[in-house]
Amino acid sequence: KNEVEQSPQNLTAQEGEFITINCSYSVGISALHWLQQHPGGGIVSLFMLSSGKKKHGRLIATINIQEKHSSLHITASHPRDSAVYICAVRSYIIQGAQKLVFGQGTRLTINP
Amino acid sequence: GAGVSQSPSNKVTEKGKDVELRCDPISGHTALYWYRQSLGQGLEFLIYFQGNSAPDKSGLPSDRFSAERTGGSVSTLTIQRTQQEDSAVYLCASSPVTTDTQYFGPGTRLTVL
């Protein structure tokens, strides 16, 4: 079983829909990252959080440490949001605590 | 300011050759990370540096892989005797300290024929 699991693996929606991508992890963590990778390959860090909720524009990230679960929400989705969204955790239990362990990513496609 | 840069952007090599990949982190960033992303696969941690030292080498796939960082800045990832399974995009990221947001470079696409 992967230490970081994302769902769904693929998501297609219409422009304007509310999007939720989920991330569950099985180890204790010091931080969780949400990353965005566009088709060209570049990776951008969207959020780093260790508790609660963060908001940036139309993006909201939440984390529940007790349940070992995080969600990334996109409000009023737009075709330019189409990308792969990757959850990654920095764990203090996995050997080498300063590395990130990545989920497999969620491929999001927003149709006009 | 300038972001993380990597060179070359693309590298095609023959099986058995050695390759060197370079990463220029954001100025002042003390932490530097190498990852790779194989075709259709997720991201995989390789190694990280805090300053010039690499406290965690657990992600290097084999002894053909090595990395160094000099002057707390530029890092090179060297792959000796490349194999076809080494074909991947190699990504570098840096952060001010290890607990901060990481900034990713554009990657080097390595193809081993």
Interface residues (C-beta under 8 A of the other chain):
Chain A: S30 A31 H33 L35 G41 G42 I43 V44 S45 M48 I86 A88 R90 Q95 G96 Q98 K99 L100 V101 F102 G103 Q104 G105
Chain B: A31 Y33 Y35 G42 L43 E44 F45 Y48 Q50 P55 D56 S58 G59 V89 L91 A93 T98 T99 D100 T101 Q102 Y103 F104 P106 G107
